[in-house]
Amino acid sequence: MIADFIFALTASEMGLSPTILALIVVSSIVFIVGFAKSSRENEYKKLMDSFIERKEESD
């Protein structure tokens, strides 16, 4: 198994069951997707706020 080459201990030796490993993988994916989505929304909000500020200053 490829995991034997990556880690010094196997998952079962660390006390990680397949259920826990699946939970870790799913939570990691959810975190990464959520972080990317919130970063994109924050950039969009900052851009719109700066556009509105500039428009008000030019009036």
Buried (B, 14 or more C-beta within 10 A) or exposed (E): EEEEEEEEEEBEEEEBEEEEEEEEEEEEEEEEEEEEEEEEEEEEEEEEEEEEEEEEEEE
